[in-house]
């Protein structure tokens, strides 16, 4: 098993730094399926965070836990303008 170099606390800090900023969200849906969309982090809570997709027709889940980022299921990054 590969030991993760990040912790929940460092992920919480990364997400809180992205609050109200445009981000790119990449979701790993399994079986080599990925979804990438642009969004804005609009809620940071003790056990999860929420994003608001820029595309209003997006029907995906918009609340993610920090553990989903820790295990690699969700990745976020600051959107370059």
Secondary structure, 3 states (H helix, E strand, C coil): CCCCCCCHHHHHHHHHHCECCEEEEEEEEECCEEEEEEEEEEEECCCEEEEEECCCCCCCCCEEEHHHHHCCCEEEEECCC
